[in-house]
């Protein structure tokens, strides 16, 4: 009986470690660490978004990723020398996008993201996301000094806009990978620890066909502080002759069946938009367009917009151009 209790306790502790250990810790790749040391770097700011990626992910799907019924579908992932998801160099871009993981196109094939949908014809798009701040973009702009850029859209989900941590300055490292290194980077999608974590979580979460929410309640007290920082970034691009427009995406929780949660997130969205207008910051309110399909613009089990949401944003941005 003692052995059974001991083994059970060890198993439970192992499950807890796997459950609460961040994914980035589990699948941080040892050759990235070696590459950093070789290049004299101390750390990599975004380990899951590395330079020069080119592989197909089968671990994404509709992002019921913590449920046993998640739908797997291939998504081709590629990144440029700075680790951002692009087919276009910033030196060739006429339009630049910055913002959160929705701007990056999390869980969605590039061609169906609003970046991919806009990156056609005369419009050439550079996507500097996931970002959370405009610091990365200012760094890249200073490094590359692009000549063709005419417009910048800063697309952020409302919840993150009111999170002060998203506006803290970060660093970006340029790391060159060998062909061997690049061929190994896909292993983060097949890492045993990550798969075990997903499987264990799936045991406790059932797929009932309903939309699930993983957001947090926003804190509107940070909005004014963030606008101060945003105005400083806008001043930088204004000096370069580049207009910047802010696009605020509604949180998925705006369409929650929980009236309290819905009203809090709706209040947060309106608070942000009104503060932008009050501070003469060019902005676009997309709430009306999103309200038509509501919850159907988001993935199940995930807070990101899906292909339908991306289509709406691409249409709004195209019209504003």
N, C-alpha and C positions, 0 to 999 in steps of 0.2 A: 504494500500500500504506500509506503514511504517513497519507493522508487517511482511509483506512478505519479504521486504528487510532485516529486522533484522534476520529473520529465515534463509534466504538464506545465509547471511553473516556468521552466526554461523555454518551452515552446511559446507560452504566452508572452514572456519577456522579449523573445526574438520577434514575434509578431508586432509588438509595440515599437520596437526599434525600427523595424522596416516601415511601419505605418507612419511614424513621426519624423523619420530622417528625410530631409529634403531630397527631391529627385536629383538636383544639381550635385549633391554630395555623392549620391550613389553612382551616377554615371559620368562623373568628371573623369576624363580620360588621361591615363598616365602619360601618354606621349605628348599631350598638350602641355602638361607640366614640364616635361623634358624640353619641349619646344620653347617654352617661356624662359627656362634657364639658359638655353643656348643663345637666345636673343637678348639676354640680359634683363628680361622683364621679371617683375615680382608677382604679378597676378593678372588674371584675365577677368574683365568686368562682366562679361556675359558668356559663361562657359557653354551654354546650350545653343548659342548663335555664333558659330565660329566662321572664320574666313574660308573662302574657296570650297564650300561644300558643293557636292553634286551627287545626290543619291535619291532613291525612292523610298519613302516611308510607308510602312504598312501598319503602323501602330497608332494611326490617328482616327480615321473614320469620322463619325458624327460627334465624336468626343463624349460619348457615354463611357469615357475611358475608365471610370471607376466602377462600372457595372458589368455584369457578366454577359450582357446582351449587346455590348458595343459593336457597332458595324465597322469593319475594317475596309478601308479603300486606299488605293495607292495615291500618294501625293508626292510629286517630284519636288525635292528641295534643292535649292541652289543659293549660294551667297556670293557676294563680291569680296574684294580684298579687305573690306572693313567689317564683314560679317553680316551685311544687310542683304535682304532678298531682292535682287535686281537682275534684270536682263540688260539694263542700260547703265552706262557710266554717267556719273554726275556731270562730267565735262560735255556730254552730248544731250543732257536733259533740258527740256523746255519747261517742265513742271516738276516741282519737288513736293513730296509728301513726308510729313513727320508725325509722330504720335505714338499711340499705345499699340498693343498686340493686335487690335482689330485692324489697324493700318498696315501692320506687317502681313496680315492675312492668316492669322493662326487657324489651323485646322482646315484650311481651304486651299485648293489647288490655285496656283498663281493666276492662271488665265481667267478664273472666276472671282478674283478679288477686285476691289475697285481700282487698285493699282494696275492690274492686268487689263481690266476693261478699258481704262483710260489710256493705256500705253499702246495706242493704235493710231495709224494715220499720221497726221502732222504733229500730234502730241507725243512727246517722249518723256516718260516718267522715271524719276529716281525716288526710291522708297527708303527713307532713313528711319526705319522702325523695326522692332520696338524700341522706343526711345524714352518716353515719359517726360523728357525735357527737350529743349532745342540745343543743348550743349553739344551733342554729337554732331549735329548739322553745322553749327558754327565752326567746329574744329575741321570737319571735312571741307567746308567751304573755304577756309583759310589755306588748307593744304592743296586743294585742287584748283581753286580760283576759276570756277566754271563761268563761261561767257554767254551761254544760250538760255539760262534760266530766266523765266519771265514772271513766275508766280509760285507761291508757297502756300500749301494748305496744312494746317496743324489740326489733326483729327484725334480727339481724345474722348474716351468714355467719361461721363460726368463724375462717376465715383472716384476715378483717379485724379481728376482735376481738383477735387477737394481734399486730396491726400497730400499733405505738405512734403512727405518723403519723396514724392515723384519729382520734385523740383530741386533736389539736391544735386550739386555738380558731380559728374562722373568722369572717368577717364576712358579713352579708347586706345587700344593697342593694335598696331599693324604687325601681324605675324605671318610669315611666309612658310607654307607647308611643302614638304617634298611630295612627290607623287605617291610614295608609300604611305605617308601620313594621311593624305587625302583619301586614299582607298580604305582606310580604317575608320573614318569619322562616322560612318553609318552605324557603328556598333552600339551607339547610345540608344538606338531604337530596338535593340535586341539584347540589351543587358539583362542578365539573369536576375539581378537584384530588383531592377525596375519592374520586370515581368512578375516576379513574386509579389511585389508590393501591390500591383494592380490586381492580381488574382486574389490575394487575401482581402483587399477592399471589396472586390466583387462579391465575395461570400456574404458580406453583411449589407449589401445594397441591392435591392431588387429593382428590376426594370418594369415599371407599371404603365409605361406609355405616356406618362405625364411629363411636363417640363419641370426640371429641378433647378433650384437656385443655389448658387454658391457665392453670392455677393455679400457685402457687408453694408451696414448702415453708414451713410456718408456723414462727414462732419463739416458743416458749412462754415465753421469758424476760420478755416484755412483759405477760403476762396480769395479774400482780399489780399492776403500775403502772396498767393500765387499770381495774382494779376500784376502785382508790383514786379515780380520776377519776369513775367511774360512781357511786360512793357519794355523791359531792358533788352530782351531778345528781339522784340519787334524793332526797337531803335537801331540795333545792329544791322538788320536786313534792310531797313529803310535807308540807311546810309549807302547800301549797295544798290539802291534803286529797285528793291524787290518788295512788292506788296505781299503781306501775309494775312491770311484769313483763318480764323479759328472756327472749327466745326465741332460741336459738342454732340456726342452720341448719347441717347438715353440708356440708362442702365436697364438691364433685363428685368430687374425688380420693379420697374415702373409698371410692368404688366403682370405682376404677381397677383394671385387670388387673395393674398393677404392685404386687406385694405390699408392697414397701418404701414406696412412695408412699402406699398405702392405710393401712398401719399407722401411719405418721407423722401423717397427717391424722386418723385415728381417735384416736390418743393426744392430739392437740391438742384435739379436741372434748371428750373425757372430762376433760382437764385443766381446760378452761374451766368445764365444768359443775360439777365438784367444787369449784373455787375459788368459784364463785357460791354453792353450797350452804354452804360453810364460812363465807362472809361474810354469811350470812343474807339474801342477795338473792333475792327471788322469781324463779323461773326455770322454764322448761318444756323438758324433754328430748324432742325430736321424732325422735330417731334410730330408735326402734323402728318408728314409722309409716313413715319414709322407707325403712327397710331392706326393706320388702315389695316395692316397685317398684324400689328402688335407682337405678341409672343412668337409668332411664326417666323419672325426675322432673326431668331436666335437658335443656336444649336440646343439639342436636348442635353441635360446634364452639364452644361457649360454656359458661361456668360457671354461668349463671343457671338458676333453676328454671323449668320450663315450666308449662302450664296444669294438668297433673296435680299438680305440686308445690304450686302455688297452692291447689288444691282441698284438699289435705291440711292446709295451714297454716290455711286459713279454717275447716275443721272443728274443728281443735284449739283455735283461739282462740274460736270460738263456744261450744264445750263448756266452756271455762274461764270464760266470761262467765256 
